[in-house]
Amino acid sequence: MNESSPILKISELTKSFHSGNRSINVLRGIDMSMYQGDSVSIRGDSGSGKTTLLNIIAGLERPDKGNIFWDEILLSQLSASFQAKQRALKIGMIYQAFYLIPELDALENVIMAARILGRVGPQAKSRACELLERVGLKERLKSSTLKLSGGERQRVAVARALMNAPSLILADEPTGNLDENTGKEIIDLLLEISREENAGLILVTHNRDYAMQTQRQFLLHYGKLNMGFDG
């Protein structure tokens, strides 16, 4: 762990949803800090708020209360446009459903992350090729994502998340649509690359074995983020 300033700090986050006359408290005062190279897993029952927490960390949802700092920058003080740019620079996101653009090949999907920041040209292409090679897709650069297997699509998504060299990777059930063997390969890849890139990793997963591979493990239960497991 790098003992300098945290790449992420969240304090006293709360979030509620309303259903009719009911108020459902999903997050009840969440605190956590991440440093470069940290890896953290979060488990919890379906509906416990894991995805909501990741979306709030990424600035895609707003908490009711609490603060989020990206590299000591208070998220709530950023304009929407500057926040979007900072998100593209600082955060790489990986989802269960891949969210690739089917009309683009593997290489173009990865380069798209750089295009969002206006980064085009030989350097962007070189970085994308290097990442796809690192995730084991050197021979599939020009392949349509529709012709890739689920594991290959998730490898493209991992490369895309790393395209802008983010300081933090958020992975929301990245193995949810994969078989056990492929899922293990993806988790091993994520942990390896996050170490190589010195990026923080927050892994949301239902799988206890995957969660145990991170440096710290948390359980999100009744809106509280508790260290360790329920057994």
C-alpha positions, 0 to 999 in steps of 0.5 A, a space after each residue: 500500500 502507498 501510504 501517501 494520500 488516498 486515491 479514494 475517500 468516502 465518509 458517512 455516505 447515506 442513501 435511501 430509496 422511497 417506495 410508496 410511503 416507505 423509505 428504504 435505507 440502503 446505505 447507513 454511514 459508509 466510510 472507506 479509504 483506498 490507496 494505490 495498489 489496494 484491493 478490496 472486495 465487497 459481498 452482500 445479499 442481492 439488493 443490499 446496495 453494492 451496486 448503488 455504492 459503486 455508482 455513488 463512488 463513480 459519481 453516477 448517483 448522488 448520496 443523500 449525505 456524505 462526502 466522496 474524494 477522488 485524489 483529495 478532490 471533493 466530488 460534490 464541488 465539481 461541475 457535471 462536465 468536469 466530473 465526467 472528465 475526471 471520472 474518465 481519467 481516474 476510474 475504470 469500470 467493469 460490469 457483469 453485462 460487458 457493455 461493449 459496442 457491438 458495431 465496433 471490433 475489440 480494438 475500437 471498443 478499447 480505444 473508445 475510452 480514450 476518444 472520450 477524452 479526445 485522445 486519438 492517434 497512434 499513441 492511443 492505438 498502441 496503448 489499446 493494442 498493448 492492453 489487449 495483448 496483456 489480456 490474452 487477445 492479441 489475435 482478436 484485435 479486429 474481431 467483432 465483439 459479437 463473435 467473441 466468447 463471454 470470457 473474451 468480451 470481459 477481457 475486452 472490457 478489462 482492457 477498456 477500463 484500463 485504457 486511460 490508466 485509471 487510479 481506481 478500478 470498479 468491478 461490479 460482479 465481473 464474473 456474473 455471466 461467466 462459467 466458473 473456470 472463465 470467471 476465475 481467469 478474469 479475477 486472476 487477470 484483474 488482480 494481476 493487472 491492478 498490481 501491475 498498473 498500481 491501481 486500486 481495485 474494488 471488486 463486488 462479488 457474491 463469490 467468497 473464494 474470489 473475495 478472499 483474494 483481495 487484500 481486504 474483505 467487506 460485507 455490506 449488511 443492513 446498510 453498514 460496511 463491515 470488515 470480514 465475512 459472515 462465515 
